[in-house]
């Protein structure tokens, strides 16, 4: 089994992005699965271009995109991606889409193929906070999750894909009072647990567990 894991470069005012820093430190194999690590740019459109090239090069069974979610305290696998770009800030190329569809002929939304509840359980068993998220936002994180699902629907039907958000690093919250963070070591430990759950549940589907939210 091959699992392609991508991480974004820094964006906004931050000089570091926990996503790519954690991805670079993941083990090369997890329960026999080969882990392929790729950095992608925090740029609408280009992030998908780089990811597609990696899919064509490595032919992975799974594609897992990792991104930063400043303000969240937990590792959060995403359940769904929506067909909307609506940038709160500009991307790293200076582009800021407002209320733009990602794919004109794409579905309104795509659900992940990842066992998100099993992932949450595995991360918690590793002693770290985790929760299923029902919104990947409308910035480049949601964009790449949607784009990979669109690729799956139109070009790569055999892959399974999804997205996991991780919190700020401690260094990023020095000037952000009352903002949660997680160490890089814990990010790596949590993502490794997530990958283990993905391998364990391959071909079995997700577990049945209560992870719904009101909001």
C-alpha positions, 0 to 999 in steps of 0.5 A: 500500500502507498499513502501520499501525504502532503503538507502546506508551506507557511502562509499569511504572517506565519514563518512556519507551517506545522503541516509540512513540518509534521509531514516531513517527520512522519515515518517512511512506513506505517504498518507496512504501508509506504508513506510518500511525503510531498510539500504543496504550495498554499496557492489556489489551483497550484496546490492541486496541480502539484498534488495531481503530479504526485498522484501520477508519479507515485500511484498511491492508494490513499491521498492524505492532505494535512493543513494548519487550523489555527485556533483548533485544539485538536487534530481534526479529520475532515468529513466533507469538502465543499465546492467553494473558494472564499478567501479570508486572506490572500494565498501565497500568490496574492490571489483572494477568490470571493464566492467562487466555485472550485469546479463548475461541473463538480458536485456541491460537496464530496465526502471523504473515504477516510475512516474519520471516526476510527482516526479520531479514536486512534489519536485519542488512544495515543493520548492526544485530542481529536475530533471529527470536523464537518467544515474544512473552511473555504481557504486552500485546505478545503480547496485541495480536499475538494480538488482531490475528491474531484480528481477521484470522481473524474480521473482516479477512481481507485484512490481514497482521500481525505484531509486532516487539520492540525493546530498551531505550534507553540512558537506560533502562539507567542503573540496569540494569547489564549490560543491552543497549540500542539507540539510538533512531536505530538503532531507527528505522533497523532498523524502516525496514529491516524495513518495506522488507523487508515491501514487497519481499516482499509477495506473495512469502512469506518467504525460506528461511534458518536462523533456528531456535533451540533454546530 
